[in-house]
């Protein structure tokens, strides 16, 4: 790892000031991100890092305010204001703000009356008035104009998040749209207007109701409440209380905006292809006269009382059982403690050779025991997570955790583990530098936590300075035997859950064809276009044959010294059922000459990750890490796979764990919905043939599984390589390290064909929750036609392509019927035995099911037409294609995808050219030909007793499926 140490040079702590173009930038010597920080006169900070890999820029606008700052009487405010930041300003989102404003003011006053009223009849009457005025106001509003603006400038990844300490708004923009982006964001942050409030609250209710079903949310909230009882972290939640959500205050929202959404409380964090002077000038131009607030409220943080004896709490829910243990730590600004904590965490658990990895997981004393961290601005936490084996009590997990932490406290661990951990963190940091999002997120974290960039950039210096004595001292100071909280997630009914009922709402007016003058100005702005770059397989990659049955797809990495190599075998558990869980078994085994523990430490020391896995028709061996260690890593891992020594006791324990995991999957809503989808797509016969019974799993012998792994590695295969080696060096390394069988042939790729939907059917599966997951699916058997690609892509963009699309506008914005909804016509992945499929999905409350299905059916079959929306969608998809770049390993994956479709080159150039010619009538033709009048089959996962099954019977014959039927066991 010496070369890695040289590459990641020590970051100087000397902060320098550079003057360019009349602006002064703060920089840090030897900063690998070459950061430039510009601070405007009003306090707005701009963090910048140039990375010219693609002509795009990742932007985050970070506001130093989160749910901890919510007024105690309106918790959830930070989060729902984040939603309201997408509703527009005085300039966009409206056709006539002057006429709209009196109605918005009346709505605000009505909500204050509503909050102050306790009589339910009076509240109902006031809400009816709110609904009526909101409907009238919606006649002047233009929903989703912010999303239209982002689409027009070619942005993607439009989103935001709220947590305890922060609210962050993200966009990924083309590098030629800096000025438009800055103009839009400045207007958005300075002049936000709260409109569409009551329908957006419906979305918030949906999100809250969904969270009540997710046990990990309940565990997290309980953890915060337990560790920080005197801090807003523990006293209120990000989504807010149900009572507060039913009594919101627009007045409080406006006050909150004026106090916190000010330049001296905000940072703009960007990484990508731009000139820092141009970026700073644009931000100065639009944000420069924004007035700061010298009196941004500061929380009065009262120190938490020490935890003097273990606090034990039980949390109930339908999902599988597990355990949290947590110790309170200082906040993220305590950089030394954070560095030692990170090392300590990795010594305990790193997925390979930590104390818990080797002593607990490798020895199968628990299903899994691991360590994690909880890092926030004011406090942190050291977390242990445990999952029990079949029949194991949760209390046993906490005892095992304390045993491992005692080793940390006594220094009972290998000194070399610290050095290996630091090298792996360096490698992870090197990977993160490839990604604009990771680079910019580091700026967000530093700003939110109040850490100077010179200190944040010196993270590796601090880590390298950590000694064994530091780790032992940290463990003894913070990880005591009595100063922790332990939470046991138990299976059972959560009697505290109350569903927020859905009020009656009049769907608001969509005004889909209306366009504000502001949007027109942005649309008419001329920027120098970025020319698209299309992959040319003959120039952008290489192919060569090592020997018969070993073909290489090669792409050179010119960014850093990290490699990834994949060995793909078209041979899976359909060919040998013993491969079903072979990868899990192999993870526990060593060879006669090397124990599993020694192997895991060696690979960790080399800074290389490894995996082996099989699906129905293929198996893949994947290794990645530092290029100088590639040859040794391949030799080590393939030696383990080919020469593993079996262990019947390990296998027996593994079988028990596998069967328990399968049972746990039936308790998880997402897993149940995924299983139901497979049943819908491929049918019961596929489930029977593809899923092994528990008895079959129990019957496998060690010899059968190890023989199956050897069988895989004896087959012909394709090798995908992305790394810094030249093709000649790679060939030499592979010949020296990689196992190949002379004369082996590469088997053809195979896949299962999805069932046609010749008749309508409805499948129901039971899950006890307040909200349901719904899917409608259609397959008419049409095979791939490359000449349809542009029209279908355009339809998907216009109808279901994001927040500016018809689905989002109608299902969420106008009607408040779903937290999430999507619909698209998917293209086949194979030239034969594969079809175009129409898939629509909704997550909504049980009592909204019929309304949601009827609304979905209406817009799918009678697609609303809007020339204005079409033009936005067209510019959006063309704009993205101009700046999208296929890089790295994705070039090789694209080659494989094209080969499956019988294409010699990607369709992107043809699609780009065809898109230019499309008009609204072409989208209508696609809808008429491919979508309208299809026969659907439906799948719904929910609490069946709450569903209108009589209505569902009008869609088709209804069949209730057991979990055993959809999972296959």
N, C-alpha and C positions, 0 to 999 in steps of 0.2 A: 504493500500500500504506500510505498515511499513516493511514487509518482503522484498519487492522489494528493498527498500532503504538499507536494510542490505546486500542483495545479491550484489548489485552494490556498493561495498565499495569505499570510496573516494580514488582517484588515487593520490599517492604522487607525488609531483613536484620535489623530489630529484632524480636526475639522477645518477645512480650508474654504475660502470664499473666492469664487471666480466671478469676474465681471464680463458678461458677454452681451452685446447689443444694448448696453446701458443698464442691464439688469444684473443684480448680484445673486449668484447661486451658491448655496451651501453644498459642499461635496465632502466625501470622506476618502482618504487615501486608500488605495488598493481595494476599494469596494467592488466586488465582482459584478454588481448590477450597474456600476458607474452612475450612481444616483445624482441627480441635480434637484435641489429643493429651492423653490422660489416662494417667498412669502409676500403677499400683497400688503399694501398699506393698511387695509382693513382687517388684517389678521388671517385671511384665507391662505392656507398652505397648499402648495402644489408639489407633489412628489413625482419625479419623472425618471424613467429608465428607457433607453433606446434599445430596441431589438428588431432588426430588419429582416427577420426570417420570413414574415408574411406582411403584406401591405395593410395591416389592420392594427388597431390600438385597443387594448383592454382598459376600460375606464371604470373606476369606482369613485363615487362621491360619498364620503363617510361622514356621518353626523354623530358627534359625541353625545348621544342621548339614546336611551333604550328603555326597556320596561321598568328598570329600577327608578326611572324618573317619572313614571306615571303618577298622576294625582291619586291619592289613596281612595278617593270616591269614584274614580273612573279608570280602574285598571284595564289594561288592554289597549289604552289609548295610543301608545307609541306604535303598536302593531297596526291598528286600523287606520291611523293617519298615514302610515306607509302605503296602504292600499289607496288612500285618497290622493296621494301624490301623483297618481296616474290619471286624474280626472280633468286636468287642464288648468287654465289660468283665465285671466280677463281677456286674453288675446286668442286663445285657442280652446276648443272644447265647447264653444258657444257660437251661435249665429248673431246674438244681440245681448251682450252682457248687461247693458243698461236696463233692458226690459226684464232680463232674468233675475237681476239682483234683488228686487223687492220680494220676489217669491222665495229666493234662497234665504233672505232675512226672516221671512215668515216661518219657513221650515225650521230655522234655528230656534226661533222663539217658541214654536210648538213643541220641539223636543225638550226645551227647558220646562214647559208646562207638564209634559209627559213624565219627566223625571220626578217632578214634585207631587205628582198625583198618585194616590194609593188605591182609590176606588177603581176596580177593574172595569166597570161599565164606562166610567168617565175616561179611563185610559184607552179603551177600545174606540171611543168616539174621537178622542184626540188623534189616535193613530190613523183612523179613517180620514181625518182631515189632512194629516201629513201625507198620506198616500195620494189624496186628491190633488193637493198643491204640487206634490212631486211630479205627478203626471203632467200637470200644466207646465211646470218648469222644464220638463223633459222635451217639450215641443220646441224649445229654443236651444237645448243642449245638443252637442255632437259627441256621442260616446266614442271613446277610444281614439280621439285625435292625437293624443300623445303617441300611441302605438303606431298610428299612421305616419307621424313625423319620423319615428325611428325607422319604420319600413322604408320611407322615402330616401333617407340618407344611407340606407344599406346596413343599419345596425342589426345585430343578432344578440341572443342571450339576454334580451330585455327582462329585468327582474329586480327584486330587492329582497332584503331580509331584515328582520328585527330580532335582536337578542337582548340580554340583560343590559349591556353597556353601549350598544350601537344600533344605528339604523343605516344601512348601506344600500346604495342604488347603483346598479351595474348596467353597462352597455359595452358591447364589442363593436367598434365602428371602423369603417374604412378610413385609411390614412388621408384621404383627400376631403374629408368632411369635418375637419376640426372646427372650422368657423361656425358651420350650421349647428353642430352638436353643442358647442359652447353657448351659442345664442339661445337655443331651446332650453338647455339646462338652467341657464341664468333666469330666464322667465319663469320656469317651472318652480325653482326654489324660492324665488323672491316674491312671486305673485300668485301662489297657489289659490285656487278657488274650490271650495267644498261643494260638490254637486253629486247627484246620484247617491246620496248618503244612505237612504233606507234600503235600496237594493244591494249596495255594497255590504251593509250590515248582514244581509242574508248570507252573503258569501262567508263573512266572519263567523256567523252561527254555524254554517256547514263545517268550517275548519275546526271550530271548537267541538262540535259533536263528533267529528272524526277522531279528534285527539282523545276523547273519552273512551274510545274503543282500543286505543293503542297503549298497552301496558307500559312500554318503555317511556312514554310521555308522563304517565302517572308516577313512575319510579323516579324520573328525573326531577319532577316538581317536588316530590316528597323529600328527595335527597337535599335539594336546596333549602327547603323549609326546615330540615333537621340541622343542617350544618350552619345556617345563617339565620337564626330565628329573630334577631334584632336588626337585620338588614333587609332592604327591599328585595334582595335576591330571594330571600326565603319568605317574605311577607306577601308577595304578589307574583303572579305569573305573567309570562309574555302575552299569552292569549287573553288574559283577564278572567275575572270571575263571571259566572253565568248571570248573576244578578246585575253586575255592572254593565255587561254587554246588552242587557235588556233595558238599560237606562243610560244611554250614551248622551254626551254633551258636545254639540258643535262649538259652543262657546268656549269650553275647556280646550278643544282642539285648536281653535284659533289662538288662544293665549299661549298654548304650548308651542305652536309654530313660531310666534313672535319672539318667544324667549330663547328657544334652542336652535331654530333654523336660521342662524346668523353666521356671517363669514368667519368670525373668530372662534367658531365652534365646529368648523367643517374643514375637511381636507379633500382635495381632488388628487387621486392616485392613478397614474397612468403608466402603461408599459406597452411599447410597440414601435412601429415604424413612423417616426415623426422627427421634426426638428425642434429641440427644446425651446428655442427662441420663438418659433411660430406658435407653439403650444402656449407658452407663457403670455405672448402678446394677445392671443385670442381670449384667454381667460381674463386677462387684465381689461380687455375691451368691454366684456359683457358683465363681469363680476366686480370690476374695480370700484364703482361708486356705490356698491351695496354697503349699507351702514351697519357697523358692528353693534353688538350689545355688550357694553362694558360690565353689565351685571347679570351675566348668565348664571342662573341658579346653581348653587353647589349643594350637594347632599351633605347633611350633617351626619357623618358616619360615626356611630357609637361602637366602640370596640366590643366584639363578641366575648361573652364570658367563656373561660376555658371549659372544655368538656372534661368532666372529672370522672365519669364512669360511662361505660358503653351505653349508647342510646339504641334501643332495638325497636324496629317498627315493622309491621306487616302491611303489605299492599296486595290487594286482591284484583283478579281479572281472569279472563278466559285463557290467556296465552300461557305458554310454558313457564315453569318456575325457574327462578335464578336468584342471585344474591349480589348486592352491592355492599362493600365496606368502604368507608371514606374517612379521611383525616383532613382537617382544615389546614390550609397553607396560606401564606401571604399572597397578595395579588401579583399580577404579571410584572409590575414595575420593580419588584425585588428580583433583579436579574440574576444575582448569584444563587439565590435559593432556587429560582426556576431552572437554572443550568444543572445544578446538582440533582434536583428532582427528576429532570429528564434522564440523566445518567442512571439514577437509582431505579427509575421505572424500567429502563431497558435491561438492567442487570436482573431484575425480577422476571421480566417477560419481554421477549423480542421476537417470538414466533419461531425461534430456532434453538437457542442454547442458554436462555435465561434460567434462573433458579426454578421458576414455576414451570417453564417448558420441560426441563429435565427431571425435576423431582416429582412433579404432579402430573402434567399432561402426558409426558413420555411414559411414565409409570402407570398411567391410566387410573390414578387415584381419584380423578374427577373427570367429568365430560370435558371441561375446560376451566382453567383458572388463569386469569391474566390481569395485568396492571394497566392503568390509563391515568389520564390527568384531567383536571377541570380547571382551566385557566381563564380567569376573568380579571377585570381591572382592580377591583377592591379586595377580593379574596380569591384563593385558589383551592384546589382539593387534590388529594392523592387517592386514587380510586382503585379498588380491586373488584373484579367482576368474576363471578363463578357460576358455572352451570353444572347441576348434579347428574350423576349417573342414575340409572334405574335403581330405585329403592334407597338412594342416598339422601340423608336429611340435609337440608340447607345449612343447619348449624354445623355440620361436619366441614362444610366449605370454609366457613369463617375460621374454624380451628386450623385448617390446613394453611390458610392465608397467614395467620399469625405465626405459624411455624416458619414459613419462608421469610417473613419480615424479620423474625428474630435472627436469621442468618445474615441478613443485611446489616442488622444492628451490631452483630459480633464480628463482622468482616469475614464471614465464612463464604467467600466466593473468590474465584480466580482473578488475580490482578490483571491478567491479559484481557479480561472481559471489558474493562473500561476502555482500553485502547481500541479494541474491535468495535465497541459501540460508537466511539467517536468517529471512526473511519466510515461506519455505515451511515451515520448522520451526515457526514461530508458528502458521501455518495448521493444521499437523498437530496441534499441541497443542490448538488450539481444537476440532478435531474430537474429540480424545480426551476432552474435557470432557463430551461428549454421552453418554459411555459409563461406567457405573458400574464395569465391570471395569477399564478403563484408569485410572480415577481411583484405585482401590484398589491396582492393581498398582504405581503409583508409590510408594505407601507401603511395599509389600513390598520394592521395590528399594532404597529409602533405608535401611530397617532392616537388610537383609541386608548391604549394603555399608558399614554403619557411618557413614552420612552423616546429620547433623542435618537435620531437615526444613527449617529456615530456609535451609540451604545448598542442599538439593534444590529448594526452591521458587524459588530465585533462578537457576535454570538459564538462563532467557532473558536475564537480566542478564549472565551470563558469556558467553553466545554473542554478544550484541551488543557486548561489549568486545573480541572477537577481531579482530585486525588482520591485514593481509597479512603484516606482519613476523612475527607470531606463527606463522602457518601455515608460512612459510619456515623459521623457527627450528625448529619441531616436526619438519618433514620432514628437515632436516639432522641433527637430534639423534637421531631414532629410526629413520628409514627409510634406512638406509645401503645401500651397494652390496655389502656382504659380511656383514651381520649378520642375515640372513634364513634361513628354511627354505623349501624349495620341494618340494611333493609332486606327483607325477605319477600320476594315476589311469589305469592302463593296462588294456586288455582282455586278460584271460587268467585261467587257473585260479588261485584262491587256495589254495595247498597247506597253508596254516596252519589252514584251517577244519576243525573237528571237531564233529560233531553230539553234543549231550548226549542219550544214549539215554533212552528212557522206561521207568522202572521199573514193575513191575506194581502197580497200585493197586486196592484194593477200593473201589468207589463208596461215599462216606459217606452217612449217613442224612440226608434233607432236613428231616424234622420240620416240614413246611410248615404244619401246623395249630397248632403250638405257639406260644404267645405268652408272653413274660416279663411279670412284674408291672410292670416299668419301662415297657415298651411300652404296657401297658394304661393306666397312669397318664397317659402322654403323650396317648394316644388319647382319654382321658376329660376331658382339660383343656379347659375352655371358653375360647375367645377370641372377641372381637368380630369377626364375619365381615366380610370386605371384599367389598363388592358388586361383581359383575362389570360391566364396561363393554363394551358391544357397539357395533361400528362401525355408524353410520347414514350411508350414502353421501350422503344429501341434505343432511346437516349437516356432515359431517367432510371433505368435499372439494367441488370444484366442477368443472363441465365447461362448455366453451364452444368455439365454432368460430371459428378465425381466418378461414378461408375454406373453400370446398368442398375437401375433401381434406386439411385440416389441423385436426385436432381436438385440443383441449387437456384433459388431466386435471391439475387444480391442487390443491396442498396447501400451505398457508402454514407456513413455518418461523418459530416464535416464540422459538427458543432462541438463535440466533446469526445471523451475516451470511453463512452459507455456503449456496450454491445447488447443486442438481443438476438438469440438464435432459437428457432423453433424447428422441431422435427415432427412433421405431420404424417401420420400413418392412416390410410383409409381402412381401418380395421377397428371395430369397437365391440361393445358387449352384445350386439346382435350376432356377431361371429363367435364370441366366446363369453358367455354370461359371467364367468369368473372375473371379468374386467369391471363388473358393475361397481365394486368398491375396492378395486385393486390399488388405486392411488392412496386411499386411506390406510390400507395395510402397509404399503411400502414406506409410508411416513414414519412408521414405528420401528423399522428394521435396519440393522447394520449388516456387515459381512463378517467372515471369519477373521479378517485382518483389521477391521475397523468397526468400533462400536457405533451405534447411532449417535450417541452423545459426541463422540470425537468427530464424526462426519459433520454434524450440525455446527459445531464450533468452527471447524475448518472452513466451511462454506461461508459462515458469518465473518470470519477473519478475512477471507478473500474478498468480501463485499459482493457476493454473488447470490442471487435468488434463484430458486429452482422449483419446478412443479411438473407433475405428471397427471394426466387426467384422460378419461375416456367418456365419450357419449355413445349413442347407439351405433354409429357407423364410422367413428374415427377416434384416434388417440393422439395426444400431443405431448411431447416433452419440450419444456421451455426453460431456458437458462438465460439470465441477464446479469450484468454487472460491469466491473471494470475490465476493459479489454485485455490488459496485460495478464489477467488471470483466467481468461476464457478457456485455454487449452486444459489447464489443470482442473477447472470446474467441470468441464465435460467429462473428463476421465473419471473424476470422483463420483459424479452422480450416476453415470452409466454403469460404473462398477457396482454401485449399490443396487441399481435396478436389475442387473443381470446376475448378481451373485449374492443377493440377500439371503440371510439365514432365517428361516421361518421360526415362529414361536406360537405354539398352540394356545398358550394362556393369553398372549396378547390378542390373538385372533378371536378367542371366545369373548374377551372383554369388548373388543371392537364391534363384534356382532350385536352385543347387548346395547352398546351406545348407538349403533345405526338404527336399531329398532326403536329405541327411545326417541331419537331425532325424528324418525318418521311419525311417531305418535305426536310429537310436539308440533310438527307441521300442520296437523289437523286442528290445532288450537289457534293458528295464526290466520287472520283474515286475508292477508295478501297471498299467503301460500294456498289457501283454499280457493281463492279466485283464480290463481294461476292454474291449479289443477282442473278447475271447472272449464277454463278456456281450452286446455288440451283436450278434454273430453269433447267439447263442442267442435273443435277443429278436426280431430282425427277419429273420434268415436270410440266405443267401448272395446272393439276388437284390438285397436291400437294399444289401448291401456293394458289389456290382458297380455299382449305380446311384448310390450316394452317395459313393463314394470315387474320386477321379481317379487314373489311372495316372501313373507318373513321366513317361512319354512325353507324355501330355496336358499335364502341367505344363510340360514343356520347350517345348512348341509355342506356348504363349501369347505374344502380342506385347504390347508396352507399350501400344499404342493400344487393344487389346482390353480390357485391365485398366482403363485410365483411363476408357474409354467405359462400362464396366460400373459404375464408381463414379458417374459422372454419371447413368447410367440409374437407379440407386437413388434419388438425390436428386431426381429428377424425378417420383417416384411420390407418391401420396397417403400420408399417414402420421399417426400418433398421437404427440402430444407429452406427455411426463410431466414435470411441474415440481414440485420441492419447494424452496422458498427463501423469503426474507423479503419479496419484492416483493408488493404488492397485485395483484389480478387485472388491474386496468386498466393499471398500470405494466408488468406482464408482457406484456400484449397489445401495448403500444406498442413495447417492446424487441424482441419477436419480429418485428413487422412491419418494424422498421428493420434487423434483422440477419440474419434467417433466410431461406434460399432456399426459395421455394414456387412450384410450377407451377400456374398458373391452370387450374381445371377437372379437375385430377387426382383420381382416385378411390382410396380406400383399398381395397386388395385384401383379400379374406377371409383369415383365419388358416388355416393348413394344418398337418397333422402326419401322421406315419406310424403306421399301426395295427400293434400288436405281434401276432406270430403266435400262433395258438391252439396249445395243446399237446394235440392229439387222440391222440397216441401217445407212449409213453415212448422217449426216446433219451438216449444218453450221448455227450457230446463231450469229447475230450481234446486238450489242446495241451501241447507239451513246453516245460518251463522247468527248467533244471538248478539245483535248489535242494533244501534239506533239508526244506522245508515246502511245503504246497500251499494253493491257494485253491479253494474249492468253492462252487458255487451250484446250487440247485435251484429250478425256476421252473415256474409253472403259470398258464395263461390259458384260461378256459373261455368267454370271450366275453360275460360278463354286463355289461350297460351300467349307467350311473350311476343310483342310486336314493337320493335325499336322505334317505329315511326309514330307511335302513339305517345312517346315519352314526354314530349314538350307539353302537349295538351293536358295530360294527366297531372304532370307536375304543376301546371298553372291552375288547374281545378283545385288540387290539394292546397295550394297556397291561398287561393281566394276563399275557399270554403272552410278549411279546417286548419290553416297554417299558423295559428298563433292568436295573440290577443286582438289583432286587427281583423281576424277572419269572422265569417258569418256565425260559426258555431259558438265561439266565445261571446260574441256580441249578443246573440239571441238567448243562449242557454244560461249565461252567467250575468251579463250586464243588464239586459233588458228585462229578464224574467226572474232572475235570482233563483234558478232551479237546480243549480249544481255548483259545487266547489270546483270540480274539474270535469271537462267534457272534451271529447275529441272525435273526429271522424275523418277517414281518408280511404282512398283507393290505393291499395298497395300493389307494387309491381312484382312479378315473379322473380325469384332468385336463380331459377334454372330455365334453360331453353325448352326442356321437355318435362312432362309430368309435374308441372307446376302452373299455377293459375293466378290471375288477378283476383284480389279479394277485397271486399268492402268491409271495414271494421269501424264500428262506432262504440264508444265507451263513455259511461257516466258514473260518477260517484255522487250520490245525493241522499237526502233523508228518506226514510221509508215512506213517510206520508206524502212525499212529492213524486213518488214513482210514476203514477199514471200521467200526471201533468208533464213530467220530463219526457216520458216515452212519446206522448202525443206531440209535444213540441218538436222533438227530434225528428219524428216521422214527417211532420209537416215541412220542415226546412230541408230535409234530405230529398224528399220527392218533389217539392215545389220550391226550388232554390231561389231565394231573393236575388234579384238582379240589381246591380249598382255599378254604373260606369265609373264613378269616382272611386269606389272601393276596388274595382278591377285595376284601374290605373296604378293605385298604390301597391297592390299585390304584384303587378307586373314589374314595376320599378324595383320592388323589394327583391324579387327572386333574381332578376337580372343583375342588380347591384351586388348581391351576395356572390353570384357566380364570377363577377369581375375580380373579386378579392379573395375568394376561397382558394386555398393552395393545399394540394395533397402532398404530404411530406413523410419522410421517415418510413417506418414499417407500413404505413397506410398505402404507400405506392404498391407494395407487394400484395397487400390484401385486395387492392383495387384490381390488380392483374388477375388474381384468382377469381374475383367476382365476375369480371368480364369473360373469362374463360368458361365459367359455368353457364353464361348466357350465349355462348358461341360468338362472342365479339372479339375482334382483333384489336380494337382500341376502345377507350371509354366513349360513352355517348355524350359527354358533356359539351363538346364542341358543336355537335349537331343540335343538341337541345338549346344551347345558347343562341345559335343562329335562328332556330325555329321560333323561339320565344319572341323575338323581335317582331314577328309578323302576326302574332295572335291578337285577337280582339275579344270583346265581351261575348260576342256571338259564338266564338269558338269554345269558350268555357261552357256556354249553354249547350252546345252540341255534345261536348264530353259528358255533361250531366245527363242529357237525354239518352245517349248511347250506352253509357257505362253505369249509371246510377239509378235513374228513375225506374220505379216499378220492379225492383229486384225482389226476389224471394229471400226472406231472412230466417235464420234461426237465432234464438235468443237464449242468453244465459244470465241468471240473476242469483247472486249470493246475498242473502239477507235473512232477517227474522220472518219466516214465512207466515206466521200468525198475524203479522202487521201488514201483510201485502194483500192487495186486491186481486185475488186469484181468479175471480170471475172475469175481471177485465182482461187479465193475462190470457184467459181461455179464448178471447176474441182474436188474439194474435196467432193462435195455433194450439194444437193439443199440448197440454201441460204435463210434464213428467217430473216428479220429485226424485232427486238422486241422493243417495246416501254418500257420506264422505268416503266410505269404502269403495263405492263405485267410481268416483271421480279420481281418487288417488291410486286405486288398484291394489290396495292392501288394507 
